[in-house]
Amino acid sequence: MADIISIPRQVLHQQVFTRLRQLIVENHIRPGSKLNERALCEQLEVSRTPLREAIKMLAAEGLVELLPNRGAVARQLSAQDIADTFELIAGLEGLSGELAAQRITEAELAEIRALHYEMMAAYTRRDLPTYYSLNAVIHNHINAAARNPVLAQTYRSVNARLQALRFRSNADEARWARAMAEHEKMIELLAERDALGLRELLSRHLLNKRDDVLALMAAGELGEAQA
């Protein structure tokens, strides 16, 4: 009889965290909704221990709130929260791009180009989940190429709060096409080592995202904004 191979505890927790995070980012769990532990355990086929650990990790990221007498709830940002957070991430992305253009290696640039081509393919077939996943990896690679660990840590912390909103902002065809064109330009500026140009473009890219999200919220397509 073959030996049963158990999954290490930390690996299991990370897997559950990744899957639960995807459910929130892709809006399968809507903002303001309570996380039903029993249903999620059945859906993810795990026990409550790794699920609760994953929920704690998501709370640390800012995607989940742990509320007295309510348990874990998918975080819902107000319009002002969204505006303020996008304003901050725009500055962080801009600085990240500026430093990356100065410090990126040819190998790193080649990897980002390859990811960009994969993302273009996902855009062509209108595969939003794959497109968004690759999009996030590209932004993370640019951030890593900046070679500033303090910036990277701050970026991850702030960006986590906006993941679901950034994903949903591309559901509109015109907005998605504009975002794709902006990514094309990002690759050009990165290859040209145009630090100031990339800083300006990345900042504008995120402020455009802010405007898209606020417009969708005002139209009632993201749920009601909290006061």
DRENSE-554242 format. One record per residue: residue number from 1; x, y, z of N, C-alpha, C, O in turn. Coordinates in steps of 0.02 Angstrom, whole numbers, always signed. Example, Ala and Ser with C-alpha at 12.3 -4.5 7.8 and 13.67 -1.06 7.14 Angstrom:
2
k / n.u / n.v / n.w / ca.u / ca.v / ca.w / c.u / c.v / c.w / o.u / o.v / o.w
1 / +660 / -284 / +390 / +615 / -225 / +390 / +660 / -165 / +390 / +712 / -166 / +423
2 / +642 / -112 / +354 / +684 / -53 / +357 / +645 / +2 / +394 / +670 / +57 / +402
***
This chain:
227
k / n.u / n.v / n.w / ca.u / ca.v / ca.w / c.u / c.v / c.w / o.u / o.v / o.w
1 / +42 / -60 / +0 / +0 / +0 / +0 / +44 / +62 / +0 / +93 / +66 / +38
2 / +28 / +111 / -41 / +68 / +172 / -45 / +60 / +213 / +19 / +7 / +214 / +49
3 / +114 / +246 / +38 / +112 / +289 / +97 / +68 / +349 / +83 / +67 / +375 / +28
4 / +31 / +371 / +134 / -9 / +432 / +129 / +36 / +492 / +140 / +70 / +497 / +191
5 / +37 / +537 / +92 / +79 / +596 / +97 / +38 / +654 / +125 / -10 / +677 / +93
6 / +56 / +677 / +183 / +19 / +732 / +214 / +47 / +799 / +190 / +106 / +805 / +175
7 / +3 / +848 / +187 / +24 / +916 / +166 / +48 / +953 / +228 / +11 / +958 / +277
8 / +109 / +980 / +227 / +133 / +1018 / +285 / +85 / +1073 / +305 / +52 / +1103 / +262
9 / +79 / +1085 / +370 / +30 / +1132 / +397 / +35 / +1201 / +364 / -16 / +1228 / +343
10 / +95 / +1229 / +359 / +103 / +1296 / +331 / +85 / +1297 / +257 / +57 / +1347 / +233
11 / +100 / +1244 / +221 / +82 / +1241 / +150 / +6 / +1239 / +142 / -21 / +1273 / +98
12 / -28 / +1200 / +184 / -100 / +1196 / +181 / -132 / +1263 / +196 / -178 / +1284 / +161
13 / -108 / +1297 / +248 / -134 / +1363 / +265 / -126 / +1412 / +207 / -171 / +1451 / +193
14 / -68 / +1409 / +175 / -55 / +1454 / +119 / -101 / +1439 / +60 / -125 / +1484 / +27
15 / -114 / +1374 / +47 / -159 / +1355 / -7 / -230 / +1380 / +6 / -263 / +1407 / -38
16 / -253 / +1372 / +68 / -320 / +1395 / +86 / -323 / +1471 / +81 / -373 / +1498 / +57
17 / -272 / +1504 / +105 / -268 / +1577 / +102 / -274 / +1600 / +29 / -311 / +1647 / +14
18 / -236 / +1569 / -15 / -236 / +1589 / -86 / -304 / +1578 / -118 / -328 / +1621 / -155
19 / -336 / +1522 / -103 / -401 / +1508 / -133 / -455 / +1554 / -105 / -498 / +1578 / -142
20 / -453 / +1566 / -39 / -503 / +1610 / -9 / -494 / +1682 / -33 / -542 / +1718 / -44
21 / -432 / +1702 / -40 / -416 / +1769 / -65 / -444 / +1779 / -135 / -471 / +1832 / -151
22 / -438 / +1727 / -176 / -463 / +1731 / -245 / -539 / +1738 / -245 / -567 / +1776 / -286
23 / -573 / +1703 / -200 / -646 / +1709 / -195 / -668 / +1781 / -180 / -718 / +1805 / -206
24 / -629 / +1814 / -137 / -645 / +1884 / -119 / -628 / +1931 / -176 / -668 / +1973 / -194
25 / -568 / +1923 / -204 / -545 / +1967 / -258 / -592 / +1963 / -318 / -607 / +2014 / -349
26 / -614 / +1902 / -335 / -656 / +1893 / -394 / -730 / +1903 / -378 / -774 / +1888 / -420
27 / -745 / +1928 / -318 / -813 / +1949 / -299 / -861 / +1891 / -289 / -922 / +1901 / -290
28 / -835 / +1829 / -280 / -878 / +1774 / -263 / -902 / +1782 / -190 / -956 / +1757 / -172
29 / -863 / +1817 / -150 / -884 / +1838 / -84 / -888 / +1914 / -86 / -836 / +1947 / -92
30 / -947 / +1941 / -83 / -957 / +2012 / -93 / -937 / +2053 / -32 / -940 / +2029 / +24
31 / -916 / +2116 / -43 / -899 / +2160 / +13 / -957 / +2165 / +63 / -1015 / +2173 / +43
32 / -940 / +2161 / +127 / -990 / +2165 / +179 / -1021 / +2099 / +197 / -1058 / +2094 / +246
33 / -1006 / +2046 / +158 / -1035 / +1980 / +171 / -996 / +1944 / +227 / -935 / +1949 / +232
34 / -1033 / +1907 / +268 / -1003 / +1867 / +320 / -972 / +1804 / +290 / -1001 / +1773 / +245
35 / -913 / +1785 / +313 / -881 / +1724 / +290 / -910 / +1665 / +329 / -897 / +1658 / +389
36 / -948 / +1624 / +296 / -980 / +1567 / +327 / -929 / +1510 / +331 / -914 / +1478 / +281
37 / -904 / +1497 / +391 / -851 / +1448 / +398 / -871 / +1378 / +376 / -833 / +1343 / +343
38 / -932 / +1358 / +395 / -954 / +1290 / +377 / -957 / +1282 / +301 / -933 / +1232 / +274
39 / -988 / +1331 / +268 / -995 / +1327 / +195 / -926 / +1330 / +160 / -914 / +1294 / +111
40 / -882 / +1372 / +186 / -816 / +1378 / +156 / -774 / +1315 / +167 / -736 / +1295 / +122
41 / -781 / +1284 / +225 / -745 / +1221 / +237 / -767 / +1168 / +186 / -726 / +1130 / +161
42 / -832 / +1165 / +172 / -858 / +1116 / +124 / -834 / +1134 / +53 / -814 / +1090 / +15
43 / -837 / +1198 / +37 / -818 / +1220 / -31 / -744 / +1208 / -44 / -725 / +1186 / -98
44 / -702 / +1223 / +6 / -630 / +1217 / -2 / -603 / +1149 / +19 / -545 / +1134 / +9
45 / -648 / +1108 / +48 / -630 / +1041 / +70 / -573 / +1041 / +120 / -523 / +1006 / +112
46 / -581 / +1082 / +172 / -531 / +1087 / +225 / -566 / +1089 / +292 / -627 / +1099 / +296
47 / -528 / +1080 / +345 / -555 / +1086 / +413 / -556 / +1159 / +433 / -531 / +1202 / +397
48 / -584 / +1173 / +492 / -589 / +1243 / +513 / -522 / +1273 / +534 / -513 / +1334 / +531
49 / -475 / +1231 / +554 / -410 / +1258 / +578 / -373 / +1296 / +523 / -356 / +1354 / +533
50 / -359 / +1266 / +464 / -325 / +1304 / +412 / -368 / +1361 / +385 / -342 / +1412 / +364
51 / -435 / +1352 / +385 / -478 / +1406 / +362 / -472 / +1467 / +407 / -466 / +1523 / +383
52 / -474 / +1456 / +472 / -469 / +1512 / +520 / -401 / +1546 / +516 / -395 / +1606 / +524
53 / -349 / +1506 / +503 / -282 / +1535 / +495 / -280 / +1579 / +432 / -250 / +1633 / +433
54 / -312 / +1555 / +379 / -315 / +1594 / +317 / -354 / +1659 / +327 / -335 / +1711 / +301
55 / -408 / +1655 / +364 / -448 / +1715 / +379 / -407 / +1766 / +417 / -412 / +1826 / +404
56 / -367 / +1743 / +465 / -324 / +1789 / +503 / -274 / +1823 / +456 / -260 / +1883 / +463
57 / -246 / +1785 / +409 / -198 / +1813 / +361 / -232 / +1865 / +317 / -202 / +1917 / +301
58 / -294 / +1852 / +297 / -331 / +1900 / +256 / -349 / +1962 / +295 / -351 / +2017 / +268
59 / -362 / +1954 / +360 / -376 / +2011 / +403 / -313 / +2055 / +408 / -318 / +2117 / +408
60 / -255 / +2023 / +413 / -192 / +2061 / +416 / -180 / +2099 / +351 / -150 / +2153 / +352
61 / -203 / +2072 / +294 / -197 / +2105 / +230 / -247 / +2161 / +221 / -236 / +2206 / +180
62 / -301 / +2159 / +259 / -351 / +2210 / +252 / -410 / +2191 / +208 / -454 / +2232 / +195
63 / -412 / +2128 / +185 / -467 / +2105 / +143 / -527 / +2082 / +185 / -583 / +2078 / +160
64 / -514 / +2067 / +248 / -566 / +2041 / +293 / -564 / +2081 / +358 / -511 / +2100 / +382
65 / -623 / +2093 / +387 / -628 / +2124 / +452 / -653 / +2073 / +502 / -699 / +2034 / +487
66 / -625 / +2072 / +562 / -647 / +2028 / +616 / -689 / +2071 / +664 / -661 / +2111 / +702
67 / -755 / +2062 / +662 / -801 / +2105 / +699 / -831 / +2069 / +759 / -849 / +2010 / +753
68 / -837 / +2103 / +816 / -869 / +2073 / +875 / -940 / +2051 / +860 / -979 / +2089 / +830
69 / -957 / +1991 / +880 / -1025 / +1963 / +872 / -1045 / +1949 / +800 / -1100 / +1925 / +788
70 / -1001 / +1962 / +752 / -1017 / +1949 / +682 / -967 / +1901 / +650 / -982 / +1868 / +600
71 / -908 / +1897 / +678 / -857 / +1854 / +650 / -821 / +1889 / +593 / -813 / +1950 / +593
72 / -799 / +1851 / +543 / -760 / +1877 / +487 / -807 / +1902 / +432 / -853 / +1867 / +412
73 / -793 / +1963 / +408 / -834 / +1994 / +356 / -788 / +2021 / +302 / -736 / +2051 / +317
74 / -805 / +2010 / +238 / -765 / +2038 / +183 / -767 / +2114 / +188 / -821 / +2144 / +192
75 / -710 / +2144 / +188 / -705 / +2216 / +200 / -740 / +2256 / +145 / -734 / +2241 / +86
76 / -777 / +2307 / +167 / -810 / +2352 / +120 / -784 / +2423 / +133 / -792 / +2450 / +188
77 / -753 / +2452 / +83 / -724 / +2518 / +89 / -775 / +2571 / +70 / -816 / +2561 / +25
78 / -772 / +2628 / +104 / -814 / +2685 / +85 / -782 / +2719 / +24 / -725 / +2705 / +7
79 / -820 / +2763 / -7 / -793 / +2800 / -64 / -731 / +2840 / -44 / -683 / +2844 / -82
80 / -732 / +2869 / +15 / -675 / +2908 / +39 / -615 / +2863 / +52 / -558 / +2881 / +37
81 / -627 / +2803 / +82 / -573 / +2755 / +92 / -541 / +2737 / +25 / -479 / +2734 / +20
82 / -582 / +2725 / -25 / -557 / +2706 / -91 / -515 / +2762 / -121 / -460 / +2750 / -147
83 / -541 / +2823 / -119 / -504 / +2881 / -147 / -437 / +2889 / -112 / -386 / +2899 / -145
84 / -437 / +2885 / -45 / -376 / +2895 / -7 / -325 / +2840 / -21 / -265 / +2854 / -28
85 / -349 / +2778 / -25 / -303 / +2722 / -34 / -274 / +2721 / -104 / -214 / +2707 / -113
86 / -315 / +2736 / -155 / -289 / +2739 / -223 / -239 / +2797 / -230 / -191 / +2791 / -267
87 / -251 / +2852 / -196 / -205 / +2908 / -199 / -137 / +2887 / -172 / -85 / +2906 / -200
88 / -137 / +2849 / -118 / -74 / +2825 / -89 / -40 / +2774 / -134 / +20 / +2779 / -146
89 / -78 / +2725 / -160 / -47 / +2673 / -201 / -21 / +2703 / -267 / +27 / +2677 / -295
90 / -53 / +2756 / -291 / -28 / +2789 / -352 / +42 / +2817 / -340 / +86 / +2811 / -383
91 / +52 / +2847 / -282 / +118 / +2872 / -265 / +169 / +2817 / -258 / +226 / +2823 / -280
92 / +149 / +2762 / -226 / +195 / +2705 / -216 / +212 / +2672 / -283 / +270 / +2655 / -295
93 / +162 / +2663 / -326 / +174 / +2634 / -392 / +220 / +2678 / -433 / +265 / +2654 / -468
94 / +208 / +2743 / -430 / +250 / +2790 / -467 / +323 / +2786 / -446 / +368 / +2783 / -488
95 / +335 / +2787 / -380 / +403 / +2782 / -355 / +434 / +2715 / -373 / +493 / +2711 / -392
96 / +395 / +2662 / -368 / +419 / +2595 / -386 / +441 / +2593 / -459 / +494 / +2565 / -475
97 / +401 / +2623 / -504 / +418 / +2624 / -574 / +481 / +2664 / -588 / +524 / +2644 / -628
98 / +487 / +2721 / -555 / +546 / +2763 / -565 / +610 / +2725 / -545 / +659 / +2726 / -582
99 / +608 / +2693 / -487 / +667 / +2656 / -464 / +681 / +2594 / -507 / +738 / +2578 / -522
100 / +627 / +2561 / -528 / +635 / +2501 / -569 / +668 / +2518 / -636 / +711 / +2481 / -659
101 / +647 / +2573 / -666 / +677 / +2593 / -730 / +752 / +2606 / -724 / +789 / +2598 / -772
102 / +773 / +2627 / -665 / +844 / +2641 / -653 / +883 / +2577 / -636 / +943 / +2574 / -649
103 / +850 / +2527 / -607 / +886 / +2471 / -577 / +872 / +2403 / -609 / +906 / +2355 / -592
104 / +823 / +2398 / -653 / +803 / +2333 / -680 / +858 / +2302 / -722 / +895 / +2337 / -757
105 / +864 / +2236 / -719 / +913 / +2199 / -760 / +879 / +2177 / -825 / +818 / +2178 / -831
106 / +920 / +2156 / -873 / +893 / +2131 / -935 / +852 / +2068 / -924 / +801 / +2058 / -957
107 / +874 / +2026 / -879 / +837 / +1964 / -864 / +768 / +1980 / -835 / +718 / +1949 / -852
108 / +767 / +2028 / -790 / +703 / +2048 / -759 / +656 / +2079 / -811 / +596 / +2066 / -811
109 / +684 / +2119 / -856 / +644 / +2150 / -908 / +616 / +2097 / -955 / +558 / +2101 / -976
110 / +656 / +2047 / -971 / +633 / +1993 / -1015 / +576 / +1954 / -983 / +528 / +1935 / -1017
111 / +580 / +1944 / -918 / +527 / +1908 / -882 / +462 / +1948 / -882 / +409 / +1920 / -892
112 / +467 / +2013 / -871 / +408 / +2056 / -872 / +377 / +2058 / -942 / +316 / +2057 / -949
113 / +419 / +2060 / -993 / +394 / +2059 / -1062 / +355 / +1994 / -1076 / +302 / +1995 / -1106
114 / +384 / +1938 / -1053 / +351 / +1873 / -1063 / +283 / +1871 / -1029 / +234 / +1847 / -1057
115 / +280 / +1897 / -968 / +217 / +1900 / -932 / +167 / +1946 / -967 / +107 / +1933 / -969
116 / +193 / +2000 / -995 / +150 / +2047 / -1032 / +118 / +2014 / -1093 / +59 / +2025 / -1107
117 / +157 / +1974 / -1129 / +130 / +1939 / -1188 / +76 / +1889 / -1167 / +25 / +1881 / -1201
118 / +87 / +1855 / -1110 / +37 / +1809 / -1084 / -27 / +1847 / -1065 / -82 / +1824 / -1078
119 / -18 / +1906 / -1036 / -75 / +1946 / -1016 / -113 / +1971 / -1077 / -175 / +1973 / -1076
120 / -77 / +1989 / -1130 / -110 / +2010 / -1193 / -153 / +1953 / -1221 / -208 / +1965 / -1246
121 / -127 / +1892 / -1216 / -165 / +1834 / -1241 / -229 / +1825 / -1200 / -282 / +1810 / -1228
122 / -224 / +1834 / -1135 / -283 / +1828 / -1092 / -333 / +1883 / -1108 / -393 / +1872 / -1109
123 / -308 / +1943 / -1122 / -352 / +1999 / -1141 / -387 / +1983 / -1207 / -447 / +1996 / -1214
124 / -351 / +1956 / -1255 / -380 / +1940 / -1320 / -438 / +1891 / -1315 / -488 / +1897 / -1350
125 / -431 / +1842 / -1271 / -485 / +1793 / -1262 / -534 / +1813 / -1207 / -578 / +1775 / -1188
126 / -525 / +1874 / -1181 / -569 / +1903 / -1129 / -573 / +1858 / -1067 / -627 / +1847 / -1038
127 / -515 / +1833 / -1047 / -509 / +1792 / -987 / -487 / +1838 / -930 / -427 / +1844 / -917
128 / -536 / +1869 / -897 / -520 / +1919 / -846 / -482 / +1891 / -786 / -434 / +1922 / -765
129 / -501 / +1833 / -758 / -462 / +1807 / -701 / -388 / +1797 / -716 / -345 / +1816 / -676
130 / -373 / +1766 / -774 / -303 / +1755 / -793 / -269 / +1821 / -807 / -212 / +1832 / -786
131 / -303 / +1866 / -843 / -276 / +1932 / -857 / -257 / +1968 / -792 / -202 / +1995 / -785
132 / -303 / +1967 / -744 / -291 / +2004 / -682 / -234 / +1972 / -642 / -193 / +2008 / -613
133 / -232 / +1906 / -641 / -178 / +1872 / -605 / -110 / +1890 / -633 / -63 / +1905 / -596
134 / -104 / +1890 / -700 / -41 / +1909 / -732 / -26 / +1983 / -722 / +31 / +2003 / -712
135 / -78 / +2024 / -725 / -71 / +2096 / -713 / -39 / +2108 / -645 / +8 / +2148 / -639
136 / -65 / +2075 / -594 / -40 / +2083 / -526 / +33 / +2061 / -521 / +73 / +2093 / -487
137 / +50 / +2006 / -556 / +120 / +1981 / -554 / +166 / +2032 / -587 / +222 / +2043 / -563
138 / +144 / +2062 / -642 / +185 / +2112 / -676 / +199 / +2172 / -630 / +256 / +2194 / -624
139 / +147 / +2197 / -598 / +157 / +2253 / -552 / +204 / +2233 / -494 / +245 / +2273 / -472
140 / +197 / +2171 / -470 / +242 / +2148 / -417 / +314 / +2142 / -440 / +360 / +2157 / -403
141 / +324 / +2121 / -503 / +392 / +2116 / -531 / +423 / +2185 / -538 / +483 / +2194 / -525
142 / +384 / +2233 / -560 / +410 / +2302 / -565 / +429 / +2327 / -496 / +481 / +2359 / -487
143 / +386 / +2313 / -448 / +400 / +2333 / -379 / +464 / +2300 / -353 / +504 / +2333 / -320
144 / +473 / +2236 / -369 / +534 / +2201 / -346 / +596 / +2229 / -379 / +649 / +2233 / -348
145 / +590 / +2250 / -443 / +648 / +2277 / -479 / +670 / +2345 / -450 / +725 / +2368 / -464
146 / +627 / +2376 / -411 / +645 / +2440 / -379 / +698 / +2429 / -325 / +735 / +2476 / -308
147 / +702 / +2368 / -299 / +753 / +2350 / -250 / +751 / +2395 / -187 / +802 / +2420 / -164
148 / +691 / +2403 / -161 / +682 / +2441 / -99 / +634 / +2401 / -56 / +573 / +2406 / -65
149 / +660 / +2361 / -8 / +618 / +2317 / +32 / +564 / +2354 / +73 / +510 / +2328 / +83
150 / +579 / +2414 / +95 / +530 / +2452 / +134 / +472 / +2473 / +89 / +414 / +2469 / +108
151 / +489 / +2495 / +28 / +438 / +2513 / -21 / +396 / +2451 / -38 / +335 / +2456 / -41
152 / +428 / +2394 / -48 / +393 / +2333 / -67 / +344 / +2312 / -13 / +287 / +2292 / -28
153 / +365 / +2315 / +50 / +321 / +2295 / +105 / +261 / +2342 / +111 / +205 / +2320 / +121
154 / +274 / +2406 / +105 / +220 / +2456 / +110 / +171 / +2447 / +52 / +111 / +2450 / +61
155 / +198 / +2436 / -7 / +157 / +2425 / -67 / +111 / +2366 / -58 / +51 / +2371 / -71
156 / +138 / +2309 / -35 / +98 / +2249 / -26 / +41 / +2260 / +23 / -15 / +2239 / +12
157 / +57 / +2295 / +77 / +7 / +2307 / +129 / -50 / +2350 / +104 / -109 / +2334 / +116
158 / -33 / +2404 / +69 / -85 / +2450 / +44 / -123 / +2419 / -14 / -184 / +2425 / -18
159 / -87 / +2387 / -59 / -118 / +2360 / -120 / -168 / +2305 / -104 / -217 / +2296 / -140
160 / -156 / +2267 / -50 / -201 / +2213 / -31 / -272 / +2237 / -22 / -320 / +2200 / -37
161 / -280 / +2297 / +3 / -348 / +2324 / +17 / -386 / +2339 / -48 / -447 / +2345 / -47
162 / -349 / +2344 / -104 / -381 / +2365 / -167 / -387 / +2309 / -218 / -413 / +2320 / -273
163 / -365 / +2249 / -200 / -362 / +2195 / -250 / -430 / +2181 / -282 / -435 / +2177 / -344
164 / -482 / +2174 / -242 / -548 / +2158 / -270 / -573 / +2214 / -314 / -603 / +2201 / -366
165 / -561 / +2276 / -294 / -585 / +2333 / -333 / -546 / +2340 / -399 / -575 / +2356 / -450
166 / -481 / +2327 / -397 / -441 / +2331 / -458 / -463 / +2278 / -508 / -465 / +2290 / -568
167 / -480 / +2219 / -482 / -504 / +2165 / -526 / -570 / +2186 / -560 / -576 / +2179 / -621
168 / -617 / +2211 / -521 / -683 / +2226 / -549 / -684 / +2287 / -594 / -730 / +2295 / -635
169 / -634 / +2331 / -587 / -633 / +2391 / -628 / -621 / +2376 / -702 / -634 / +2419 / -744
170 / -597 / +2316 / -718 / -584 / +2298 / -788 / -643 / +2263 / -821 / -638 / +2243 / -879
171 / -698 / +2255 / -785 / -756 / +2221 / -815 / -786 / +2260 / -872 / -816 / +2231 / -917
172 / -778 / +2326 / -871 / -803 / +2369 / -925 / -753 / +2366 / -984 / -693 / +2375 / -974
173 / -778 / +2355 / -1044 / -735 / +2345 / -1103 / -690 / +2405 / -1118 / -631 / +2396 / -1130
174 / -719 / +2466 / -1116 / -680 / +2525 / -1132 / -625 / +2537 / -1080 / -568 / +2553 / -1098
175 / -641 / +2527 / -1017 / -591 / +2536 / -964 / -537 / +2484 / -970 / -478 / +2499 / -959
176 / -556 / +2423 / -986 / -507 / +2369 / -993 / -460 / +2383 / -1052 / -400 / +2372 / -1046
177 / -486 / +2407 / -1107 / -445 / +2423 / -1165 / -395 / +2478 / -1148 / -337 / +2475 / -1169
178 / -417 / +2529 / -1110 / -371 / +2583 / -1091 / -317 / +2557 / -1045 / -258 / +2575 / -1053
179 / -335 / +2514 / -998 / -286 / +2486 / -952 / -234 / +2445 / -990 / -175 / +2447 / -974
180 / -256 / +2408 / -1042 / -210 / +2368 / -1082 / -162 / +2413 / -1120 / -102 / +2398 / -1124
181 / -187 / +2467 / -1147 / -144 / +2515 / -1183 / -93 / +2546 / -1137 / -36 / +2556 / -1156
182 / -113 / +2560 / -1075 / -67 / +2589 / -1026 / -12 / +2538 / -1009 / +46 / +2558 / -999
183 / -29 / +2474 / -1006 / +21 / +2423 / -993 / +71 / +2417 / -1050 / +130 / +2407 / -1039
184 / +46 / +2423 / -1112 / +91 / +2423 / -1170 / +143 / +2478 / -1163 / +203 / +2467 / -1174
185 / +121 / +2538 / -1144 / +165 / +2595 / -1136 / +214 / +2584 / -1078 / +271 / +2605 / -1082
186 / +191 / +2551 / -1025 / +235 / +2537 / -968 / +296 / +2498 / -990 / +353 / +2513 / -971
187 / +284 / +2446 / -1030 / +339 / +2404 / -1053 / +388 / +2445 / -1095 / +449 / +2438 / -1088
188 / +362 / +2488 / -1138 / +404 / +2531 / -1179 / +449 / +2576 / -1136 / +509 / +2579 / -1147
189 / +419 / +2609 / -1087 / +456 / +2655 / -1044 / +508 / +2618 / -1002 / +563 / +2643 / -990
190 / +489 / +2558 / -979 / +536 / +2519 / -939 / +596 / +2498 / -981 / +653 / +2501 / -958
191 / +584 / +2478 / -1043 / +638 / +2458 / -1088 / +683 / +2518 / -1106 / +743 / +2509 / -1116
192 / +653 / +2577 / -1109 / +691 / +2638 / -1125 / +726 / +2666 / -1064 / +764 / +2715 / -1069
193 / +714 / +2636 / -1006 / +742 / +2661 / -942 / +721 / +2734 / -929 / +759 / +2774 / -903
194 / +659 / +2749 / -949 / +632 / +2816 / -939 / +599 / +2819 / -870 / +540 / +2807 / -862
195 / +640 / +2836 / -820 / +618 / +2833 / -751 / +561 / +2882 / -736 / +510 / +2862 / -707
196 / +568 / +2944 / -756 / +517 / +2994 / -742 / +453 / +2981 / -782 / +397 / +2991 / -758
197 / +462 / +2958 / -845 / +404 / +2942 / -886 / +363 / +2885 / -857 / +302 / +2887 / -857
198 / +398 / +2834 / -831 / +364 / +2776 / -802 / +331 / +2795 / -736 / +277 / +2771 / -720
199 / +364 / +2838 / -699 / +333 / +2861 / -636 / +267 / +2896 / -650 / +217 / +2883 / -617
200 / +267 / +2940 / -699 / +207 / +2978 / -715 / +152 / +2932 / -741 / +94 / +2939 / -722
201 / +170 / +2884 / -784 / +121 / +2840 / -813 / +90 / +2794 / -760 / +29 / +2785 / -759
202 / +131 / +2766 / -717 / +104 / +2721 / -665 / +59 / +2759 / -616 / +7 / +2733 / -595
203 / +78 / +2819 / -599 / +36 / +2859 / -554 / -31 / +2873 / -588 / -84 / +2865 / -556
204 / -30 / +2892 / -651 / -92 / +2906 / -687 / -134 / +2843 / -696 / -195 / +2845 / -691
205 / -100 / +2786 / -708 / -134 / +2722 / -716 / -176 / +2706 / -654 / -233 / +2684 / -659
206 / -148 / +2718 / -595 / -183 / +2703 / -533 / -237 / +2754 / -517 / -289 / +2737 / -490
207 / -225 / +2817 / -535 / -277 / +2867 / -525 / -335 / +2855 / -573 / -393 / +2869 / -556
208 / -321 / +2830 / -632 / -375 / +2811 / -678 / -416 / +2754 / -648 / -477 / +2753 / -654
209 / -381 / +2706 / -616 / -416 / +2651 / -582 / -461 / +2679 / -527 / -518 / +2657 / -519
210 / -435 / +2727 / -490 / -475 / +2758 / -437 / -539 / +2788 / -466 / -594 / +2776 / -440
211 / -532 / +2825 / -520 / -590 / +2857 / -551 / -640 / +2805 / -576 / -700 / +2814 / -570
212 / -614 / +2750 / -606 / -657 / +2697 / -630 / -697 / +2665 / -574 / -757 / +2656 / -579
213 / -662 / +2650 / -520 / -695 / +2617 / -463 / -748 / +2662 / -432 / -803 / +2640 / -416
214 / -731 / +2727 / -423 / -779 / +2773 / -394 / -840 / +2782 / -439 / -896 / +2790 / -415
215 / -829 / +2782 / -505 / -885 / +2788 / -552 / -930 / +2726 / -548 / -991 / +2732 / -549
216 / -900 / +2667 / -543 / -939 / +2606 / -537 / -978 / +2605 / -472 / -1035 / +2582 / -469
217 / -946 / +2629 / -418 / -980 / +2631 / -354 / -1039 / +2680 / -356 / -1093 / +2665 / -331
218 / -1028 / +2738 / -386 / -1082 / +2787 / -391 / -1140 / +2761 / -432 / -1198 / +2780 / -421
219 / -1125 / +2717 / -480 / -1178 / +2688 / -522 / -1211 / +2628 / -489 / -1257 / +2597 / -517
220 / -1187 / +2611 / -428 / -1217 / +2555 / -391 / -1193 / +2487 / -413 / -1224 / +2437 / -396
221 / -1138 / +2485 / -451 / -1114 / +2421 / -477 / -1063 / +2387 / -431 / -1041 / +2331 / -445
222 / -1044 / +2421 / -377 / -998 / +2391 / -329 / -1029 / +2387 / -260 / -994 / +2371 / -211
223 / -1092 / +2400 / -255 / -1124 / +2402 / -189 / -1126 / +2472 / -164 / -1091 / +2516 / -190
224 / -1165 / +2484 / -114 / -1172 / +2550 / -86 / -1110 / +2572 / -49 / -1080 / +2532 / -13
225 / -1090 / +2633 / -57 / -1035 / +2661 / -19 / -1059 / +2673 / +53 / -1115 / +2695 / +64
226 / -1016 / +2659 / +100 / -1034 / +2672 / +169 / -1019 / +2744 / +186 / -974 / +2775 / +157
227 / -1056 / +2772 / +233 / -1045 / +2841 / +253 / -980 / +2848 / +290 / -962 / +2903 / +311
***
